[in-house]
């Protein structure tokens, strides 16, 4: 679920954290597109082997409101501008992103005001609480792990095994422990790794959480929307997910070693 966003600072929180720490650049992050796409392709092939029924697609043509098209266009332009302005002119991504977000809220507010007196912020309040409850649970768990010293001990892996293998294990750990505090602990420990190593960390912490359905907010939301998806049914595909993650990770190590190592 998280492979698509790992190569963009706007697609994953840990990617943004590592970027803001100066460990990777937007240009180097784009190198993760290949490992991510290949990992998804491998997973799709493996999952297709278990399919024994026909797949039907809803061909009903639904009208897209003009306001939705405008908001989607602003979002797309914001993402593209964030990347291009940083690569070409070193404009801080947060400035471009906040400008785009402000423009989107302003236009949405004006368009909605023409039809009703509802404020655009009311739509934010109607968002379901699944994601909020997920992060609340994560914060409680992380607080406990921090108090008992588990987070600090995880970074000690780099003293006992090569960085590439430690990054791989750290990614798997993010399926049980949220990847945000793991990444924060790793950045705080200031592990000595080159750009290729941090690129591998970006992939492992971004994608590793998908090994379990409770390892990412996307999994929690999907489980609440699809009644057939639960911890057991998702766990039955763990071997496929681990294989796809492993292939994508070691491919990211290879790509980073070939293109980022001096």
C-alpha positions in Angstrom: 0.0 0.0 0.0 2.9 2.4 0.7 5.2 1.6 -2.2 3.7 4.4 -4.4 4.5 7.2 -2.0 8.0 6.2 -0.8 9.7 8.0 -3.7 8.0 11.4 -3.1 8.4 13.7 0.0 4.6 14.3 -0.3 3.8 10.6 -0.3 5.2 9.4 2.9 6.0 10.9 6.3 9.2 9.0 6.8 10.4 10.0 3.3 9.8 13.7 4.3 11.6 13.3 7.6 14.7 11.8 6.0 14.6 14.5 3.3 14.4 17.3 5.8 17.3 15.8 7.7 19.4 16.3 4.6 20.1 12.6 4.1 18.5 12.4 0.6 17.6 14.7 -2.2 14.5 14.8 -4.4 16.5 13.7 -7.3 17.8 10.6 -5.5 14.4 9.7 -4.1 13.1 9.4 -7.7 15.5 6.4 -8.0 13.1 4.5 -5.8 10.4 4.5 -8.5 12.0 1.4 -10.1 12.3 -0.7 -6.9 8.8 0.3 -5.8 7.3 -0.5 -9.2 9.1 -3.8 -9.4 8.1 -4.8 -5.9 4.4 -4.0 -6.7 4.6 -6.0 -9.9 6.1 -9.0 -8.1 3.3 -8.8 -5.5 0.6 -8.5 -8.2 1.9 -11.6 -10.0 2.0 -13.6 -6.8 -1.5 -12.6 -5.7 -2.9 -13.3 -9.2 -1.8 -17.0 -8.7 -4.4 -17.3 -5.9 -7.3 -15.9 -7.9 -9.8 -18.4 -9.2 -12.7 -16.2 -10.0 -13.6 -13.6 -12.5 -12.9 -10.0 -11.8 -15.6 -7.5 -12.7 -15.2 -3.8 -13.1 -17.8 -1.2 -12.6 -18.2 0.4 -16.0 -20.8 2.9 -14.9 -19.8 6.4 -16.0 -20.1 8.8 -13.1 -20.2 12.6 -13.5 -17.4 14.4 -11.9 -18.4 17.8 -10.5 -16.4 20.8 -11.9 -15.4 21.8 -8.3 -13.8 18.4 -7.9 -11.9 18.8 -11.1 -10.5 22.2 -10.0 -9.4 20.8 -6.6 -7.7 17.8 -8.3 -5.9 20.1 -10.7 -4.6 22.3 -7.9 -3.4 19.3 -6.0 -1.6 17.9 -9.1 0.0 21.3 -9.9 1.1 21.6 -6.3 2.9 18.2 -6.3 4.6 18.8 -9.6 5.6 22.4 -8.6 7.0 21.2 -5.2 9.3 18.8 -6.9 10.4 21.0 -9.9 11.0 24.2 -7.9 13.1 22.3 -5.4 15.2 20.6 -8.0 15.6 23.6 -10.3 15.7 26.5 -7.8 16.2 24.9 -4.4 12.8 26.4 -3.2 12.0 24.7 0.2 9.2 22.2 -0.5 7.2 23.4 2.5 6.8 26.8 1.0 5.4 25.5 -2.3 3.2 22.9 -0.6 1.7 25.4 1.9 1.1 27.9 -0.9 -0.8 25.2 -2.9 -2.7 24.1 0.2 -3.7 27.6 1.0 -4.8 28.2 -2.6 -6.9 25.0 -2.6 -8.7 26.0 0.7 -9.3 29.5 -0.6 -10.8 28.4 -3.9 -12.8 25.6 -2.2 -14.2 28.1 0.3 -15.3 30.5 -2.4 -16.8 27.8 -4.6 -18.8 26.3 -1.7 -20.0 29.7 -0.4 -21.8 30.2 -3.7 -24.0 27.2 -3.0 -24.4 27.3 0.8 -23.1 28.9 4.0 -21.1 25.8 5.0 -17.5 26.4 5.7 -14.9 24.2 3.9 -13.5 23.2 7.3 -16.7 21.4 8.1 -15.8 18.8 5.6 -12.5 18.1 7.5 -14.5 17.5 10.7 -16.6 14.9 8.9 -13.5 12.7 8.2 -13.8 9.3 9.9 -11.9 8.8 13.1 -10.2 5.5 12.1 -7.0 7.2 11.2 -7.0 9.4 14.4 -7.6 6.3 16.5 -4.8 4.5 14.7 -2.3 7.3 15.5 -3.6 7.5 19.1 -2.8 3.8 19.5 0.6 4.3 17.9 1.5 7.2 20.2 0.6 5.1 23.2 2.7 2.2 22.1 5.6 4.3 21.1 5.5 6.1 24.5 5.8 2.7 26.2 8.6 1.5 24.0 10.5 4.8 24.5 10.2 4.5 28.3 11.6 0.9 28.3 14.4 1.9 25.9 13.4 -0.4 23.0 13.7 2.4 20.4 17.3 3.1 21.4 18.2 -0.5 21.3 16.9 -1.0 17.8 19.5 1.5 16.5 22.2 -0.7 18.1 21.6 -3.2 15.3 24.0 -1.2 13.2 26.8 -2.1 15.7 26.3 -5.8 15.1 25.5 -6.2 11.4 26.1 -4.5 8.1 24.1 -1.3 7.5 22.3 -2.9 4.5 21.1 -5.8 6.6 20.2 -3.6 9.6 18.1 -1.4 7.3 16.3 -4.4 6.1 15.5 -5.6 9.6 14.4 -2.1 10.6 11.9 -2.1 7.8 10.4 -5.3 9.0 10.2 -4.0 12.5 8.1 -1.0 11.3 5.3 -3.5 10.7 5.0 -3.8 14.5 6.4 -0.5 15.6 5.3 2.7 13.7 7.9 3.8 11.2 7.8 7.4 12.2 9.3 7.0 15.7 11.7 4.4 14.2 12.9 6.9 11.6 13.2 9.6 14.3 15.3 7.4 16.5 17.5 6.5 13.6 18.0 10.1 12.6 18.7 11.0 16.3 21.3 8.2 16.5 23.1 9.9 13.5 24.2 6.6 12.0 27.1 7.1 9.6 25.7 6.1 6.2 26.1 7.5 2.7 23.3 8.6 0.4 22.8 5.1 -0.9 22.3 3.8 2.7 19.8 6.5 3.5 18.0 5.8 0.3 17.6 2.1 1.4 16.4 3.3 4.8 13.7 5.4 3.0 12.4 2.4 1.2 12.6 0.0 4.1 10.8 2.3 6.6 8.3 3.4 4.0 7.3 0.0 2.7 8.1 -2.4 5.6 5.0 -1.3 7.5 2.7 -2.9 4.9 3.8 -6.4 6.0 1.0 -6.3 8.6 -2.3 -4.7 8.1 -1.8 -2.8 11.4 1.5 -1.5 10.3 0.2 1.5 8.4 -2.7 3.9 8.4 -3.6 2.7 4.9 -4.1 -0.8 6.2 -6.3 0.3 9.1 -8.5 2.4 6.8 -8.7 -0.5 4.2 -9.7 -3.0 7.0 -12.5 -0.7 8.1 -13.9 -0.3 4.6 -13.5 -3.9 3.3 -15.3 -6.4 5.5 -13.3 -9.4 3.9 -10.0 -7.8 5.0 -8.9 -8.6 8.5 -5.8 -9.4 10.4 -6.0 -13.1 9.6 -6.8 -12.8 5.9 -4.1 -10.1 5.4 -1.6 -12.2 7.4 -2.2 -15.2 5.1 -0.4 -13.2 2.4 2.6 -12.4 4.6 5.0 -14.6 2.6 4.1 -12.8 -0.6 4.4 -9.4 1.0 7.8 -10.3 2.5 9.1 -11.5 -0.8 7.9 -8.4 -2.6 9.4 -6.2 0.1 12.7 -8.0 0.0 13.0 -7.8 -3.7 12.2 -4.1 -3.7 14.6 -3.4 -0.9 17.6 -5.1 -2.3 16.9 -3.6 -5.7 16.9 -0.2 -4.0 20.3 -1.1 -2.4 21.6 -2.0 -5.9 20.2 1.1 -7.5 21.6 3.4 -4.8 25.0 1.6 -4.9 25.3 2.0 -8.6 24.1 5.6 -9.1 24.8 7.3 -5.8 28.1 5.8 -4.7 31.0 8.0 -5.8 
